[in-house]
């Protein structure tokens, strides 16, 4: 047993040693500690600490003077300051790890929610886009409102003179000298003599079957890949006027594109088709002249003169079996309107970088002036990530081929989108 002073030295400093002693520990030479050790003598400057945590269920014995003190260092812990902990205690690290783990799960959940919202938004925008610009094929004829397209034209083109013929007429260049302000393709300046010879062997009238209609329902059939497997052929054949473009074939594709052709817009380089196979006997073949050599070519074909071989970016056909009565020359006014009003292209451009509307946009412009109701089908190009997809329904040719064509396909897409938004035209295929 230790003397009383030794116990005071070991246990008197605020019970510091009492925190580290366990009840089963014994000091050297000490055997069987008494069940009720005598109270420790209080230092004059030492405050009596009340026990905060007890390790035994027995209440501490009270001193004779009535003061509550910790009677045994092995039965309570009184020296640990509030908020302190043992170095071996795992409670705080586990708590921190738990908080970090929960924070990570919350962060992951928020990211997952954000991604889900973005995916939903993207899909909803795509669905909305298709809903706005995709019009299902009507089972019955859609009602035709006379003058409806004319109202829409004023929104697109603003105020301008509508007193323009669809096709060039001989009297306008032979009897009355009306000088054109622009060169081809926006005018006929400098090509009048050639034009006179062509107009002398062609016609300019609109067939009576179209002219007599009180309300004209028209569809412009593009050449886009979206027509493939569309099964729109029967619906297309029901329109009063069906306008086709360039060398797009009909034979073999009737189920998707129909077989009726009222007008076909073309230029020499795109005339590689057989009119007797791809068109009807009364189809109007409308020449879109981009340069003076185009008049040379059509004159040589119709008059069986010496063929012109130079001046074309692609060799046009040298033999073309066509009836001159079917040929019409498109008024360059409509090319000017499409370029200026729809694409905001300058009319006067350097020849090396001259941009011009596509035949498709030109055909829509013509239809808006000729018809009361205008639908389109097969317009639009593949998305940017679909670089290898064909742009035509009848041949494999990619968007890369349009790079040096002189056409701004992005600007034209915006122009067609605006027409769809205001209801000037309606789409039979998604755009």
C-alpha positions as CSV (number, residue, x, y, z in Angstrom):
1,X,0.0,0.0,0.0
2,X,1.2,3.6,-0.8
3,X,1.3,6.1,2.0
4,X,-1.3,8.8,1.9
5,X,1.1,11.5,0.6
6,X,2.1,9.1,-2.3
7,X,-1.5,8.7,-3.2
8,X,-1.8,12.5,-3.2
9,X,1.1,12.9,-5.5
10,X,-0.2,10.3,-7.9
11,X,-3.8,11.3,-7.9
12,X,-4.0,14.9,-6.6
13,X,-3.4,16.9,-9.8
14,X,-7.0,17.3,-10.9
15,X,-7.3,13.6,-11.1
16,X,-5.0,13.4,-14.1
17,X,-3.8,10.0,-13.3
18,X,-7.2,8.8,-12.3
19,X,-8.3,9.0,-15.9
20,X,-5.6,6.6,-17.1
21,X,-6.0,4.1,-14.2
22,X,-8.4,1.1,-14.6
23,X,-10.1,-0.5,-11.6
24,X,-8.2,-3.8,-12.2
25,X,-4.8,-2.1,-12.1
26,X,-2.8,-2.2,-8.8
27,X,0.3,-0.3,-7.8
28,X,3.5,-2.2,-6.9
29,X,3.2,-3.8,-3.5
30,X,-0.5,-3.2,-3.3
31,X,-2.8,-6.1,-2.8
32,X,-6.6,-6.1,-2.8
33,X,-7.5,-2.4,-2.6
34,X,-10.2,-1.7,0.0
35,X,-13.7,-1.6,-1.2
36,X,-14.1,1.9,0.3
37,X,-10.8,3.7,0.2
38,X,-10.5,6.7,2.5
39,X,-11.2,10.1,1.0
40,X,-8.3,12.0,-0.5
41,X,-7.2,15.1,1.3
42,X,-8.0,18.2,-0.7
43,X,-5.3,20.5,-1.6
44,X,-5.9,24.0,-0.4
45,X,-6.0,25.5,-3.9
46,X,-7.7,22.5,-5.5
47,X,-11.4,22.7,-6.4
48,X,-13.5,19.7,-5.9
49,X,-14.7,18.3,-9.2
50,X,-18.0,16.6,-9.4
51,X,-18.1,13.5,-11.4
52,X,-19.8,13.8,-14.8
53,X,-19.6,10.2,-16.0
54,X,-19.7,7.1,-13.8
55,X,-18.4,3.8,-14.7
56,X,-20.3,2.0,-11.9
57,X,-23.9,1.8,-11.0
58,X,-23.2,2.4,-7.2
59,X,-23.7,6.0,-6.0
60,X,-20.6,7.6,-4.5
61,X,-20.4,7.7,-0.7
62,X,-20.9,11.1,0.8
63,X,-18.3,12.7,3.0
64,X,-19.0,13.5,6.6
65,X,-18.9,17.3,5.8
66,X,-21.6,16.9,3.1
67,X,-19.3,17.7,0.1
68,X,-19.7,15.6,-3.1
69,X,-16.4,14.5,-4.4
70,X,-15.2,11.6,-6.5
71,X,-14.3,9.0,-3.9
72,X,-12.4,6.8,-6.3
73,X,-10.3,7.4,-9.4
74,X,-11.5,4.1,-10.8
75,X,-15.2,4.8,-10.6
76,X,-15.6,8.1,-12.5
77,X,-14.0,10.3,-15.0
78,X,-13.6,13.9,-13.9
79,X,-10.6,15.2,-15.6
80,X,-11.7,15.2,-19.2
81,X,-12.6,18.7,-20.4
82,X,-15.9,19.1,-22.3
83,X,-15.4,18.5,-26.0
84,X,-12.1,16.5,-25.5
85,X,-11.8,12.9,-26.5
86,X,-9.4,10.0,-26.2
87,X,-6.9,9.5,-29.0
88,X,-8.0,5.9,-29.4
89,X,-11.7,6.8,-29.6
90,X,-13.0,6.0,-33.1
91,X,-16.3,8.0,-32.8
92,X,-15.2,11.3,-34.4
93,X,-13.4,9.8,-37.5
94,X,-16.4,7.5,-38.1
95,X,-18.7,10.4,-37.8
96,X,-16.7,12.5,-40.3
97,X,-16.5,9.6,-42.7
98,X,-20.2,9.2,-42.5
99,X,-20.8,12.8,-43.2
100,X,-18.4,12.8,-46.2
101,X,-20.0,9.6,-47.5
102,X,-23.5,11.2,-47.3
103,X,-22.2,14.4,-49.0
104,X,-20.8,12.3,-51.9
105,X,-24.1,10.5,-52.3
106,X,-26.0,13.8,-52.2
107,X,-23.7,15.2,-54.9
108,X,-24.1,12.2,-57.1
109,X,-27.8,12.3,-56.7
110,X,-27.9,15.9,-57.7
111,X,-25.7,15.2,-60.8
112,X,-28.0,12.3,-61.8
113,X,-31.0,14.5,-61.4
114,X,-29.4,17.3,-63.5
115,X,-28.5,14.8,-66.3
116,X,-32.1,13.4,-66.2
117,X,-33.5,16.9,-66.5
118,X,-31.2,17.7,-69.4
119,X,-32.1,14.5,-71.3
120,X,-35.8,15.2,-70.7
121,X,-35.4,18.7,-71.9
122,X,-33.5,17.6,-75.1
123,X,-36.2,15.0,-75.9
124,X,-39.0,17.4,-75.2
125,X,-37.4,20.0,-77.5
126,X,-37.0,17.4,-80.2
127,X,-40.6,16.3,-79.9
128,X,-41.7,19.9,-79.9
129,X,-39.6,20.6,-83.0
130,X,-41.2,17.6,-84.8
131,X,-44.6,18.7,-83.6
132,X,-44.2,22.2,-85.0
133,X,-42.8,21.2,-88.4
134,X,-44.2,17.8,-89.1
135,X,-47.6,17.6,-90.6
136,X,-49.2,14.2,-91.0
137,X,-50.5,13.3,-94.4
138,X,-54.3,14.2,-94.4
139,X,-56.6,11.3,-95.1
140,X,-58.9,13.6,-97.0
141,X,-58.2,16.7,-99.1
142,X,-57.3,19.6,-96.9
143,X,-59.7,22.5,-97.5
144,X,-58.2,25.1,-99.8
145,X,-58.7,28.8,-99.0
146,X,-58.4,31.0,-102.0
147,X,-55.8,33.8,-101.5
148,X,-54.3,32.2,-98.4
149,X,-50.8,31.8,-99.8
150,X,-50.9,35.4,-101.0
151,X,-51.5,36.7,-97.5
152,X,-48.5,34.7,-96.3
153,X,-46.3,36.0,-99.1
154,X,-46.8,39.5,-97.9
155,X,-45.4,38.4,-94.5
156,X,-42.4,36.8,-96.1
157,X,-41.5,39.3,-98.9
158,X,-43.1,42.5,-97.8
159,X,-44.5,45.0,-100.2
160,X,-43.5,44.5,-103.9
161,X,-45.2,44.2,-107.2
162,X,-46.9,40.9,-107.8
163,X,-47.7,41.8,-111.4
164,X,-45.0,39.5,-112.8
165,X,-45.5,36.7,-115.2
166,X,-44.3,33.2,-114.2
167,X,-42.6,32.6,-117.5
168,X,-40.8,34.9,-119.9
169,X,-42.9,36.0,-122.9
170,X,-41.7,36.9,-126.4
171,X,-43.7,40.1,-126.5
172,X,-41.9,41.5,-123.5
173,X,-38.6,41.4,-125.4
174,X,-39.6,41.8,-129.0
175,X,-42.3,44.4,-129.2
176,X,-41.4,46.3,-126.0
177,X,-37.8,47.0,-125.1
178,X,-37.7,46.5,-121.4
179,X,-34.1,46.5,-120.3
180,X,-33.3,44.3,-117.3
181,X,-31.4,45.7,-114.4
182,X,-29.5,42.6,-113.6
183,X,-27.6,39.9,-115.3
184,X,-28.4,36.2,-115.1
185,X,-29.6,34.6,-112.9
186,X,-31.4,37.6,-111.5
187,X,-32.2,39.3,-114.8
188,X,-31.6,39.0,-118.5
189,X,-29.2,41.9,-119.0
190,X,-26.8,41.2,-121.8
191,X,-28.6,38.0,-122.9
192,X,-31.6,39.5,-124.8
193,X,-30.6,38.4,-128.3
194,X,-30.1,34.8,-127.2
195,X,-33.4,34.9,-125.2
196,X,-35.3,36.1,-128.2
197,X,-34.3,33.1,-130.3
198,X,-35.3,30.7,-127.5
199,X,-38.6,32.4,-126.8
200,X,-39.4,32.2,-130.6
201,X,-39.5,28.3,-130.4
202,X,-41.0,27.8,-126.9
203,X,-44.2,28.8,-125.1
204,X,-45.1,30.7,-122.0
205,X,-48.7,29.8,-121.2
206,X,-50.1,28.0,-118.2
207,X,-52.3,25.0,-119.0
208,X,-56.0,25.7,-118.9
209,X,-56.4,22.8,-116.5
210,X,-54.5,24.8,-113.9
211,X,-55.6,28.3,-114.9
212,X,-59.3,27.4,-114.5
213,X,-58.9,26.2,-110.9
214,X,-60.5,28.5,-108.3
215,X,-58.2,27.3,-105.6
216,X,-54.9,25.6,-106.4
217,X,-53.5,23.0,-104.1
218,X,-49.8,22.5,-104.8
219,X,-46.9,20.3,-103.5
220,X,-43.2,20.9,-104.1
221,X,-41.5,17.5,-104.0
222,X,-37.8,17.8,-103.0
223,X,-35.1,15.3,-103.6
224,X,-34.3,14.6,-100.0
225,X,-33.5,11.2,-98.5
226,X,-36.5,11.6,-96.2
227,X,-38.8,10.6,-99.0
228,X,-37.3,7.1,-99.1
229,X,-39.9,4.6,-97.6
230,X,-42.3,7.5,-96.9
231,X,-45.2,5.9,-98.9
232,X,-46.3,9.5,-99.8
233,X,-46.9,8.6,-103.5
234,X,-50.7,8.3,-103.4
235,X,-51.0,11.5,-101.4
236,X,-48.8,13.5,-103.7
237,X,-50.8,12.4,-106.8
238,X,-53.9,14.0,-105.2
239,X,-52.6,17.6,-105.5
240,X,-53.6,19.9,-108.3
241,X,-50.0,20.9,-109.1
242,X,-47.0,18.7,-108.4
243,X,-43.6,20.5,-108.9
244,X,-40.4,18.4,-109.1
245,X,-36.8,19.3,-109.2
246,X,-33.9,18.6,-111.7
247,X,-33.3,15.0,-112.6
248,X,-35.1,13.4,-109.6
249,X,-36.6,10.1,-111.0
250,X,-40.2,9.0,-110.7
251,X,-40.0,5.6,-112.3
252,X,-39.4,2.9,-109.7
253,X,-40.1,5.3,-106.8
254,X,-43.9,5.8,-107.4
255,X,-44.8,4.5,-103.9
256,X,-42.8,7.2,-102.2
257,X,-42.9,10.2,-104.6
258,X,-45.9,9.6,-106.8
259,X,-46.1,9.6,-110.5
260,X,-47.8,12.9,-111.3
261,X,-45.6,15.8,-112.5
262,X,-47.1,19.2,-113.4
263,X,-43.9,21.1,-113.6
264,X,-40.2,20.2,-113.4
265,X,-37.6,22.9,-112.8
266,X,-34.2,22.2,-114.3
267,X,-31.0,23.7,-115.7
268,X,-28.7,22.2,-118.4
269,X,-26.4,20.3,-116.0
270,X,-29.4,18.7,-114.3
271,X,-31.2,17.7,-117.5
272,X,-29.9,14.1,-117.4
273,X,-33.4,12.5,-117.4
274,X,-35.7,11.2,-120.0
275,X,-38.8,13.4,-120.1
276,X,-40.8,10.7,-121.8
277,X,-40.1,8.2,-118.9
278,X,-40.0,10.4,-115.8
279,X,-42.7,13.0,-116.8
280,X,-46.2,13.1,-118.2
281,X,-47.0,14.2,-121.7
282,X,-48.4,17.5,-120.4
283,X,-45.6,18.2,-117.9
284,X,-44.1,21.7,-118.2
285,X,-40.3,21.7,-118.3
286,X,-39.2,25.0,-116.8
287,X,-35.6,26.1,-117.5
288,X,-33.9,28.0,-114.7
289,X,-31.2,30.0,-116.5
290,X,-28.1,30.8,-114.4
291,X,-25.9,32.0,-117.3
292,X,-26.0,32.9,-121.0
293,X,-24.7,29.5,-122.0
294,X,-27.9,27.9,-120.7
295,X,-29.8,29.7,-123.5
296,X,-27.2,28.5,-126.0
297,X,-27.7,24.9,-124.9
298,X,-31.5,24.9,-125.0
299,X,-31.5,26.6,-128.4
300,X,-29.1,24.0,-129.8
301,X,-31.2,21.1,-128.4
302,X,-34.6,22.4,-129.7
303,X,-33.3,23.7,-133.0
304,X,-30.9,20.8,-133.5
305,X,-27.9,23.1,-134.0
306,X,-24.3,22.4,-133.2
307,X,-24.1,21.4,-129.6
308,X,-22.4,23.6,-127.0
309,X,-19.8,21.8,-124.9
310,X,-17.9,24.5,-123.0
311,X,-19.0,26.8,-120.3
312,X,-20.7,24.3,-118.0
313,X,-19.5,22.9,-114.6
314,X,-20.9,19.5,-115.7
315,X,-21.5,18.4,-119.3
316,X,-25.2,18.6,-120.1
317,X,-26.9,16.1,-122.4
318,X,-26.1,16.5,-126.1
319,X,-29.3,14.7,-127.2
320,X,-32.5,15.4,-125.3
321,X,-35.8,14.1,-126.7
322,X,-38.3,16.7,-125.7
323,X,-41.2,18.6,-127.2
324,X,-40.5,22.3,-127.5
325,X,-44.1,23.1,-126.5
326,X,-43.3,21.7,-123.1
327,X,-40.4,24.1,-122.5
328,X,-40.9,27.3,-120.4
329,X,-38.3,29.9,-119.3
330,X,-38.7,30.9,-115.7
331,X,-38.9,34.6,-115.1
332,X,-35.6,35.6,-113.3
333,X,-37.8,37.8,-111.1
334,X,-38.5,34.8,-108.8
335,X,-34.8,34.1,-108.4
336,X,-34.2,37.7,-107.4
337,X,-37.1,37.5,-104.8
338,X,-35.8,34.3,-103.3
339,X,-32.2,35.6,-103.1
340,X,-33.1,39.1,-101.8
341,X,-36.2,38.5,-99.6
342,X,-35.5,35.0,-98.2
343,X,-31.8,34.8,-98.1
344,X,-30.8,38.4,-97.9
345,X,-28.1,37.8,-100.6
346,X,-26.7,40.8,-102.5
347,X,-27.8,40.8,-106.1
348,X,-24.4,42.3,-107.3
349,X,-21.7,39.8,-106.3
350,X,-18.3,39.0,-107.6
351,X,-18.5,36.1,-110.1
352,X,-16.0,33.9,-108.3
353,X,-18.0,33.9,-105.0
354,X,-21.5,34.3,-106.4
355,X,-24.1,32.7,-104.2
356,X,-27.6,31.7,-105.4
357,X,-30.7,30.0,-104.2
358,X,-31.2,26.3,-104.8
359,X,-33.7,25.0,-107.3
360,X,-35.8,23.8,-104.4
361,X,-36.1,27.2,-102.7
362,X,-36.8,28.7,-106.0
363,X,-39.6,26.2,-106.6
364,X,-41.2,27.0,-103.2
365,X,-41.1,30.7,-104.1
366,X,-42.8,30.1,-107.4
367,X,-45.5,27.9,-105.7
368,X,-46.3,30.6,-103.2
369,X,-47.2,32.9,-106.2
370,X,-48.9,30.4,-108.3
371,X,-50.9,28.5,-105.6
372,X,-53.4,29.0,-102.8
373,X,-52.2,26.1,-100.6
374,X,-48.5,25.0,-100.6
375,X,-47.1,21.8,-99.1
376,X,-43.6,20.6,-99.3
377,X,-42.0,17.1,-99.0
378,X,-38.5,15.8,-99.1
379,X,-36.7,19.0,-98.0
380,X,-33.9,19.2,-95.5
381,X,-30.4,17.7,-95.2
382,X,-28.9,15.1,-92.8
383,X,-27.7,16.2,-89.4
384,X,-24.0,17.2,-89.0
385,X,-23.1,13.9,-87.3
386,X,-24.7,11.9,-90.2
387,X,-22.0,12.9,-92.7
388,X,-22.2,9.6,-94.7
389,X,-25.9,9.6,-95.2
390,X,-27.1,10.4,-98.7
391,X,-28.9,13.6,-99.3
392,X,-31.0,12.2,-102.1
393,X,-33.6,9.5,-102.1
394,X,-32.5,8.0,-105.5
395,X,-28.7,8.1,-105.4
396,X,-25.8,8.1,-102.9
397,X,-24.4,11.6,-102.6
398,X,-23.3,13.2,-99.4
399,X,-23.6,16.7,-98.0
400,X,-19.9,17.2,-98.8
401,X,-20.8,17.6,-102.4
402,X,-22.6,20.9,-101.6
403,X,-19.5,22.6,-100.3
404,X,-18.6,24.3,-103.6
405,X,-22.1,24.5,-105.1
406,X,-22.6,28.2,-104.3
407,X,-25.6,27.4,-102.1
408,X,-25.9,28.4,-98.5
409,X,-27.9,25.4,-97.2
410,X,-27.9,26.6,-93.6
411,X,-29.4,29.9,-94.6
412,X,-32.0,28.2,-96.8
413,X,-32.9,25.9,-93.9
414,X,-33.7,29.0,-91.8
415,X,-35.8,30.5,-94.6
416,X,-37.9,27.3,-94.9
417,X,-38.2,27.0,-91.2
418,X,-39.6,30.6,-91.1
419,X,-42.2,29.6,-93.8
420,X,-43.2,26.7,-91.7
421,X,-43.5,28.7,-88.5
422,X,-45.8,31.3,-90.0
423,X,-47.8,28.7,-91.9
424,X,-46.9,29.8,-95.4
425,X,-46.1,26.2,-96.3
426,X,-46.8,22.9,-94.6
427,X,-44.5,19.9,-94.5
428,X,-45.4,16.3,-95.4
429,X,-42.0,15.1,-94.1
430,X,-40.1,16.2,-91.0
431,X,-37.7,19.1,-91.6
